[in-house]
Amino acid sequence: MTTDRNIRWHAGRLSIAERASRLRQQPATLWLTGLSGSGKSTLAFALEYALHELGYSAVVLDGDNVRHGLCKDLGFSHEDRTENIRRVAEVAHLMNDAGLIVITSFISPFRQDREQARAIIGEQRFREIHLSTTLKVCEQRDPKGLYKKARAGTLPEFTGISSPYEEPLAPFESIDTDRLSLEESVARLMNLLELQPIER
């Protein structure tokens, strides 16, 4: 294990403000949290595209995608879920420092883990977005067939069935994708960011 005396922070010549100024945007992380099937990934990538069309630089960190590389060594135990969120928050923090707008798409079921992400990313940048779509609707959608497996007992520790989901107590915004269309959901988040098209 590396000890503190063996590592040190190397400061670059560019400030965070200078990077943000070059991109003409304020870095932020929109942390999309909700049950499997609530529409997190669909909304995240739609928002990323909408931001790109307006001239902004944004990137999605998606729950399934990071498990192909960054977090492929992690399972779905409580401890592994916590480490998964910690790693993603650290990456989001670095991307924000580079001036990017980050959109994360993670069930992130535990409030303590989301608060740890907030602490890592920073209160001024972190925006917790709760996709409040009900369990009933998410289970009806079941895009990956996971709820069916969980109900059959072949998928242990599945959020909403055999593992809890702790809803945010005071989210920056709540979006129910059963009541709002994708376009309406994207528009709501764009309005929250108060962004206008950039002239390049």
N, C-alpha and C positions, 0 to 999 in steps of 0.2 A: 504494500500500500504506500502510495506517495505521501510524504509528510510535507507540511507547509514550508519547511525550510528548503525543500528541494525545488520549489516552483515559485515563480513570481509573475505578476501581471506586466505585460509589455504594452505600453501605451503607444498608439499610432499618432500620426501627425494630423489626421483629420478628426474633427469633432463630430459628435452625433448631429449637432445642429447644422454643420456644413453639409453632411450627407443628405439630410432631410431637405435642405435648401436646394441642392442640386436636383433632387427628384420633385421638388415643389409640392411636398405633402408632409403631413405630420404622421409619423409612424404610430401604429396602434395594433393591438391584437384583439380580434373579435373571437371570443371563445364560445363556440356553439356546443351546447350540452343538451342531451335529451336521450330518450330511449332509442334502442335499435328500431329503425323503421320510421323515425320521426321526421326524416327528411334533411338531416344535417349535411351529408355529403352533397346532395343535390343542390341545396341552397348555397353551400360554401362555394362550389365551383361556378354556379350561376352568378354569384356576387363577384367572384374573382374576374369573370369575363366582363361583367358590367363595369367594373372599375377600370379594367384594361381599355375598354372602349372609350372611357372618358379621359384616358391618358395617365392613369395612375399605375403604380407598380405594386402589385399584390401577389401573394402566394398562398396556396392552401397547404396546410399540414393535415392530412387525412388519417383517421384511425387505422383503417385497413392498410393504407399505403406505407405508413412508417413501420408496420410489422413485417414488411418485406425486406427491410434493411436495418434501420436504426434500432428497432426494438424487436428484431426477429428472435432474440434469445429469451424473450419474456413470454410467460403464460398469462392466465387470467385469474390467478389468485389475488387476494386483496393486496398483498405485498408487491406483486408484479404489476398490478394496475397502478399502484402508487408510483412505482419507478417509471412506468411508461409515461405517466403524466409529467413527472419531474423532468425527464429527458426532453419531452416535447416543449415544455415551458422554457427550458434553457435554450433550445434552438430558436423558439419564437423571440426570446429576448435578444439573441444575437442578430436575428433578422431585423428586428425593430431598430437595433443600434445601427444597422446598415441603411436604415431609412425606409424599409419596406412596411407595407400594411400586411398583416398576417391574419389569415382566417383559419381557425382550427376546427376540426370536426371530430369530436370525441364524446363517447357516452359520458366519460368521467363522472361516474355515479356518486362519488363521495365528496361531500362539502369540504372536508379537510384537504383533499387533494386539489380541489379547485382554488381553495384559499392559498395553498402552497404555490400554485401556478401564478396567482395574483401577486404574491410576494416576490417571486422570481422576476416576473415581467415588469412589475411596477404598477402602482395604483393608477397613475395618470394614463397609462397605456392600455390597461386591461379592461375589456368590455365583456361581461358575462351575458350571453344571449341564450335564454332558455327556450328550446323548442318544446312547447308544452303539449304537444299532440298526445292524446290519451293512450294508455296501454291498450285499450280495446281497439282503437284505430290502428295502432302500430302492429298489433297481433293480426289484425285482418289483412294488413298489407303483407307482412312477413316476407319481404323481398328475397331473403336468403334461406328461408325455411328454418330459421333458427328457433323461432317460438315453438314450432311443431316438435322439434327435437327436444327442446327444454321441457315441454309438457310431457313428452314421452320418457323423460328421465335420462336421456342419452347425452345431454349437454349440461353438465353441472355448472354451478355458479354463474347462471345466466341472469343478467340484470332485468329486473321486473318480474321474474318468475321465482328463481331460487336464490337470488341475491338482490339486495335492496337498491333502489334509486332514490337518492336524497335530493329533492327538488331545491333549486336555489331559493333562498329566503328573500333576497332583494336583487333580482337580476336587473341588468341595464335595460333589457327588453325581453318580453315574452312573445313568442310567435307560435300560433297553432296552425300547422300546415294543413289541417283538415278544414279549417275555416278560411284561410287565406290562400290564394293561388301562389305559384312560384313567383310570378311577376310582382304581385303585391308584397310578398315577403321580401324580395330583393329591394323594392322601392322603399319599404319601411327602414331597412338597414342603411340604404343610401341616404335617406333623410336624416337618420341619426348621426351619420358621419358628417353631414353638412358639407358635402363636396360639390364642386362645380367643375365642368369640363376644363381641362388644361389646354391652353394654346401652346403648341410646341413650335 
